[in-house]
Amino acid sequence: MAVQTAELISQKELSNIIEGAAEAAGYKEGFGVEGCDLTLTHWWAAYQRQSQEEQCHNNRLPDYLRTCALEAKRLCVVVPRDYILYDAVTGEHLERPDMIRIRRLIAERRIAGVIFPALDRLSREPLHQQIFEMEAAHYGVQLQYADAPSGNDPGSQFARTILAHAAKLVKIANRTNNRAGNIGRVVNKNVPAGKTSYGYEYRAEYADLGHGRRRLIGAWWQVNRLDSEGNLEWGSEAWVVAQIFQWRGDEGRTLYWVTKELNGLGIKPRYAQQWCPALIGFTVKNRCYTGNHAYNKGTYVPNPKRPLGDITAEIKRTIRQWKPAAEWVSFEVPCLVSEELWQRANQNLQERGRGRGKGGERVEALFRGRVFCPSCGHLLSVYRDSKHRHLTYYICATRSQGWKQRRCRIHSPRVDWLDRLGWDCVSALLAQPKLIEEQLRRQDAEEEVAELTRRMRLEQRKKDQVQVKIRRVQDGYEADPPVYTAQEAEEKIGVYRDMIARAEAELQRLQGLTKQQTIAKGTAEAARRILEELRDINLDTATFAERQDLIAKLGIKVYPSDEGKVVRIACNVHPFTGTSRFSPQIVSIASPKL
């Protein structure tokens, strides 16, 4: 079983549920069988999912497992204990721990089929359901749904698509009804259900209607902890909130100082291991501590600037989008700070956010966003010395993050020194354009690219031949009488899989070399035209903006050493004429989890 399942339900508890489900279905000999030889490929798997971790302790999971056991009994298949998989993750995506494992088992052809107790346990997104079924059909793995047609004919596929759309509509309806119910609570002078802001606790009173039913009488937020005299208890969440506003509003402390102070006191936030400046700033901006709070103010949406990547993976909602004020519903909570103190704290936050005394002036750094830390590999930021305002440095961001335990201790080069050194190197490079042209010619070497392509075809052919040998060993083991014993088959397949892994590694290496060596003729010509334009520019009289533009066109990147005595400067000509802005974010495209 996956580790994620063990964290939600203990192994003993899950084993008891599986045993009870197999007994209820009358199929203990074929569902949840221990000690199966997983090198064989005729076993089936059973998958079930619930949306929230809290749901794993209700009665639906035993019913799901019982349904899977009934389906296994009807199909006369065996489901090993290790192939009974469970996730407590939303059905909006397929990026779930055990779902990733199921897809990997399917891609490796290590199972013969998968049983789902219901179609919506696979996914509540029709597109994701269709992609998963296409993968299973491609690898020859059978899918069995307890509440939907399981065939691959057009009629069954169309029926499952309609049911998947219905499941999606149910999901949307559940969320809409939940939001409407909370709005109704607020209209009735109660508070919405759900988690509270830091410093408060949720309390509710119900009337017992009998037969396990109850009716809400009242719901409210109360202060986290109070002592016997009614004051805020030291170290409680409410006390922390009051101290944050006192330090920020009355004493004018920085977010870094408050972070270090709270971490030094050993006080942890509710949902994190330690405090950080962003969390302190979020607390200061929260207006509910003045006694007035609002529900349905906003929502989180995906960032359209991020690459989509794997369409079946989770799309993070990272941008806060405010709703119209007409949709807000307000309610009262206990007041922890006065309106005046809240205003002072936020005013101090805005004043320091304008540049920390720089008057909004931006520090001019020629290689901003192009200098990399030799220790952690992240981009260095520009830092102005608080005691000597004329001194600026390129520093690793972790050096100023005092709340972190692990920080880089590298030498921080001065901005004027590194900019002067780097520009001298750029000027010398532009003074000898033949060097760059030679680099372009090397990148455009068609013979080398052809050789790499030939070697890639050989490695792919080798990989295909080894996969054929694996299928022959599997067929020989399953023959009657078997050609190989279980141990012989396992050893041979293990050797062949190692050969496939080496071939895949070599293919990736050759693909990387091909990307480095391949450059289109039009791209090379465009780069040469840029070099010809750069030759006519007077580098000595170039303005700061013009120098930044030249550096962007050349694709300059700076790599200082740990001690700061050696600086490596890399150049990669980019064939475009506009000004380039180098993003400090490390962008990675998500790949399918197979």
FENZI-V807760 format. One record per pair of residues at least 24 apart in sequence whose ideal C-beta (glycine too) atoms are under 6 Angstrom apart, sorted by the first residue. I is the first residue (numbers start at 0). GAP is how many residues later the second one is. Records with the same first field share a line. If there is no record, write none. Layout:
I=GAP, GAP
This chain:
1=95, 96
3=93
4=81
7=45, 48, 80
8=47
16=45
17=47, 66
20=41, 44, 45, 48
21=47
23=42
24=41, 44, 45, 48
26=42, 46
29=42, 48
30=38, 41, 48
31=49
32=45, 47
33=47
35=44
38=451
40=69
41=70
42=37, 40, 68
43=33, 35, 68, 69
44=38, 66, 69
45=33, 38, 69
46=38, 55, 67, 69
47=38, 69, 73
48=38, 72
49=38
50=39
52=35
55=32
63=53
66=50, 79
67=47, 49
70=44, 73, 75
90=32, 33
92=220, 221
93=34, 218
94=218, 219
99=493
102=491
103=490
105=30, 33, 35
106=487
108=30
112=28, 29
113=29
114=29
115=29
116=29
117=29
118=26, 29, 44
119=47
123=43, 44, 47
125=35, 38, 39
127=184
128=35
130=181
182=146
185=109, 143, 145
189=29
190=28, 29, 30, 140
191=103
195=25
196=91
197=39, 72
198=25, 38, 39, 42
220=112
222=111
234=32
237=98
239=27
240=48, 95
241=94
243=39
244=92, 96, 100
247=36, 97, 100
248=92, 95, 96
251=96
254=25, 26
258=144
259=142, 143
262=140
275=127
283=61, 65
287=45
288=47, 48
289=49, 52
290=41, 44
292=38, 40
293=34, 36
294=34
295=31, 33
296=31
297=24, 25
306=282
308=280, 281
309=280, 282
312=277
362=29
364=50
365=53
366=55, 191
368=213, 215
369=186, 187, 188, 212
370=187
371=187
372=35
373=36, 187, 188
374=33, 35
375=32
378=205
409=152
410=152, 153
412=147, 151
421=136
424=144
426=112
429=104
432=98
435=95
439=84, 87
442=76
443=75, 80
447=69
448=68, 69
451=58, 61, 62
454=55
455=54
458=44, 47, 48
461=41
462=37, 40
465=30, 33, 34
468=27
469=26
522=52
525=49
526=46, 48
548=30
551=28
